[in-house]
């Protein structure tokens, strides 16, 4: 099969000044894409800012013969996001790929976490994905083509101590994806999620050095670039780390119809084994499929 290429395509990668985003930007450029390298240049907790990191990645791309421009906007700032889109359109006249990768951490147990820290992390991850996506949406609709890759996490999919803010944002991104994957299909806009396990600034203090060495960001990037390609599926949650890849899905059990007459709390308790039985469980494509199951059970009952 032919190599996956991005010749003639334009990609925006947020949070691309280092770590995962940098690798995504470099690989897209190596495969022919023109790249907007976005990075606020702040610290892991979101404070500060500098365009130096984004400019350094642009210099790398240009040195390798590629095309790129730097953008230092915050993904939460409406004017900054609009500027990022304007730069891409002024330079190249189209936007084919958006990789929403920018993020921050403010970890604390929920009992010790300030609401301000919860809101800040939620804003950067969730709204920092929504705002760039909204900004490119009509462009992609008019082109009848677009590929969007959002970044989730095992903290959102499965939970992680001390990351209630981060986890809430990361699962919120999946809820966002699950709806716009349906809305984008008629215009050939595919949206997928990556759930990475990688050694970055955000994880360097969480694992020992020998483990981090096995979790280089470049071991995640091939999955991201595939999800950004013409051949990409839509609505997938790809988990990746250390060269391993898997698909995460939200399953619902078949459940049981308890009827209306005599329905009680005790009935739910006494039938819990049937309610939770994994036999016949399914991963639904949309909410209507779940509703259909309940109507089917009602008719069968």
N, C-alpha and C positions, 0 to 999 in steps of 0.2 A: 504493500500500500504506500501511497505517496506521503511524504512528510507533511505535517501540519504547518501551514504558513499563514502569515498575517500581512502579506504584501498589499499595499494600498489601504490598509485599515489603520484606524486611529484608536488608541487605547488610553484611558485615564486610570492611573493606579494611585489610590490615596494611601497615605502613610508609607510612602515608598522611599523614604530617605535612609532606611536601614532594615535589617531583619528580613522578614517575609516579603514585604512590599518591594524592597530593593531587588530581591531575586526575581519576583514576578515581572518587574519592569525590565530588567536586563534580558530575561528570556524572551519576552514579547518582542523587544527590539531586535534581538538576535534572529528572530524568525520573521523579521520584516516589518513589524508594526512601528508606527510613529507614536511616541509615548509622551503623555503629560505626566511628569513625576511630581506628585503632590506630597508635601510634608510640611507641617507646621514647625517642626524642629524643636518641639518642646520636650520636657522630661517625661518619664514614664507616667507620672501622675497628672500630666497635662499642663504643668506650669512652664512659663517661659516660651521662647520661640525664636527660630532663626531659619533662614532659607539655605544655609550652607549645606545641610545634608542633602536636600533635593538637588542643589546645583552640582554637588559632587557626583551623584548618580547620573545626571545628565552628561557630565564630562566623561564618565565611563562609557556611556552609550555612544557618544560622538567619537570618542577615541577608537571605538570598535567599528566605526563606519555607519552608525545608525543615526536616526533623527529623534530629538527629544527637546522638550522645554520644561523648565521648572516652574512650580507654583507653590507658594508658601501659605496658602489660605487654610483657615480652620474649616473642617467639614461641617461644623455647627453654625457657621456664619453665612447668612443668606447672601450678602454682598460678595463674600469671598468665594463661595461656590459659584455664583454667577460669573465672577471674573475667571475662574478656572475653565468654565464652559466656553466663555468668550475667547479665551486664549487658544483653545483647541480649534474652535470654529474659524477664528481669524487666520490661524496658521495653516489649517488643512481642510476646512470646509465640511467636516463630518466627524461623528463619534460612533465607533462601532462596538467598543468594549469599555465597560466600567468594572474595575475591581475595587470594591469597597473594603479596604483593609485597615484603615486608620483606627487606633484604639488607645486606651489608657487603662491604668489600674489604680484603684484606691481600696486595697483589701483591708477588711476588718471584720470581726464577727458582728453579726447583726445587732447584738446588744450594745456594742461599742460604736457602731457606725452612725455618723451624723447624716441627717436627711440630705444635707447639701452635697455630701460625697455620693450618696445614692443617685441623686438627680444629675449630678455632673457626669458620672459614668454612663448612666442611661442615655443622656443627651448625646454624648460623643459617639457611643456605639450604635444606638438605635436611630436617633435623628441624624447622626453623621453618616448613616447609610441611606436613610430616607431622602434627605435633601439632595445629595448628588444624583440619586436615582430619579427623583422628580425632575431635576434639571436636564437630564438627558432623555427623558421618556418621550417627549414629543419629537425630538430629533430622530430617535430610533423608530418611532411610529411612521414618520414621514419617509424615512429610508426603507421602511419595511424590513429592517434588520437591526438586531442588537443582541449583545451578549453581556449579561451582568453576573458577576460573582460576588456574593456577600460572604462575610466571615462570621461564622458562629463558633461555638466552643463546647467541649465536653462539660464545662461548668453550667452551660445553659441546658444542654441535652440531658445531663445526668446529675448535676449538682457538684459543688465543691466547697468545702468549709471556708468561710471567710470571704466568699464572693457572691453574696446575695445580689448586690447591685450589678455586677458583671454578668452573672447568670441570668438575671431577669432581662437584661438588654439582649443577651445573645440568643435567648429563646424567643424574645420579641421579634428579632430579625427573621426567625423561621416563620412565625405567623405572618409577617409582612410578605415574605417570599411566597408562601403558600397561596396567597390571593393574587399577587401580581403575575405569578406564573400563568394563571388562568386568563387574566386580562391581556397579557402580552402575546398569547399564542397566535391570534389572528394576524398580527403584524410581525411574525417571525422574531419575536423577542424572547429569548430563553434566559431564565434566571436560575442559578444554582448556588449552593452554599458549600463552603469548605470549612471543615472543623480540624484545624491543624494542631499537631503536637510538635513543637519546634523550639530550638534554643534561640531566644531573642532577648532583648533588654527586659521584656516583661516576664521571662521565665528563668533568667540566669541565676537568680538567688533561690530558686525552688528545688534545684536538682544538683547533684555532684557533677564535677567537670567531665568524668568519663562518660556519663550518661548524656550530657549535653553534646558531646562530640558526635554521638550517634544520631542526634536530632537536629542536624543542620537544616536551615530553612530551604536550601536547594533540594532537599529530599521531599518537600511538599509541593514545590512549584510545578512539576510536571502535571500533577492533578489539576491545579488551578488553571494552567494554560489550556489543558484539554477542555475544561468547563467553559473557557472563554472562546473556544474555536467554533467554526461553522458546524462541526459534527457533534456538538454538545447536546446532551439531553436537556430536559427542563424539570425543575423541581427536585433535583437530587441533593442530598446532603452527603458529601464525600468526606470521610474522615481520613486523615493522612499523617504519617510520621515515620521517620527512620526507614523510608523506602517502602512502607506497607500502606495499603489502601483498602478501605472498606466502605460500605454504604450503611448509613443510619436511617431508619424509618420509624415512624410513629404508628404502632399497631393498636388495634382495638379488638378485644375478644368478641366472640359471637354473642355471649351473654345469654340471658334467659328471660322469657316473658312470664311475669308473675301475675298478670291480670289486674283488674281494677277492684273486684269484690274482695274484701278482706285484706287489701294491701296495707302493710304495716312495716314499721321499723324492724320488727322481729322477722318478717318474711325476707327482708333484705339480708339480715344477719344469717338466717338459716339456709339461705341459698348462695352464700358468699363463694363457696367452692365452685358452683356452676357459673356464677358471674365472672370469676377470675380464671376459669378454665381456658388455657391457651389454644385448645383444639379449634381449628377453623378461624383463628384470628386473621385479620386483614389490615393492610395499610391502605387507607382510602386516598383517592386522588383529590376529592373535594368534599365539602361538608354535606352536600346533597346525597352522597353515597351512604353516609352514616344515617341520615334521615330515612333513606329508603329501607335500611335494615329495620328500623323501628316500626315503619309502616308494615313491612313484611311480617314482623313478629306479631303485630296487632291483628293482622288478617288471619295469621295462622292460629292465634289464640282464640 
